[in-house]
Amino acid sequence: MTVRLDHEQHLRLRVFSVHQKRSSQEILTLALDKYIDENAPAALDTACLTLKS
């Protein structure tokens, strides 16, 4: 998967990743997990059974 960021987003992510001593991939993955957990719990509860395995 490719994620397209504008120049400012890319710069902010790189600076943040250095300060956190984490990769950009790890930060984006954690952010995505948090977003989904907070915004779509009902949708995930009824998701296709293949996603739950």
C-alpha positions in Angstrom: 0.0 0.0 0.0 1.2 3.5 -0.7 0.2 6.5 1.4 0.6 9.9 -0.2 1.4 12.7 2.1 1.9 16.4 1.2 5.3 17.9 1.9 4.4 19.3 5.3 2.8 16.0 6.5 5.8 14.1 5.4 8.2 16.5 7.2 6.1 16.4 10.4 6.0 12.6 10.3 9.8 12.3 9.8 10.6 14.8 12.6 8.1 13.1 15.0 9.4 9.6 14.2 13.0 10.7 15.0 11.8 12.2 18.3 9.8 9.1 19.2 12.6 6.7 18.0 10.0 4.8 16.0 9.6 4.2 12.3 7.1 6.2 10.2 5.5 2.8 9.4 5.0 2.1 13.1 3.6 5.5 13.8 1.1 5.3 10.9 0.1 1.8 11.9 -0.6 2.8 15.5 -2.5 5.9 14.4 -4.6 3.8 12.0 -5.4 1.2 14.7 -6.4 4.0 17.2 -8.6 5.7 14.6 -10.4 2.5 13.7 -10.8 1.5 17.3 -12.3 4.8 18.3 -14.4 5.4 15.2 -15.7 2.1 13.9 -16.1 -0.5 16.7 -19.7 -1.4 15.7 -18.6 -1.9 12.1 -15.8 -4.2 13.2 -18.1 -6.2 15.4 -20.2 -7.1 12.4 -17.4 -7.5 9.9 -16.9 -10.4 7.7 -15.9 -13.5 9.6 -12.7 -13.8 7.6 -11.5 -10.6 9.2 -11.9 -11.9 12.7 -9.6 -14.9 12.2 
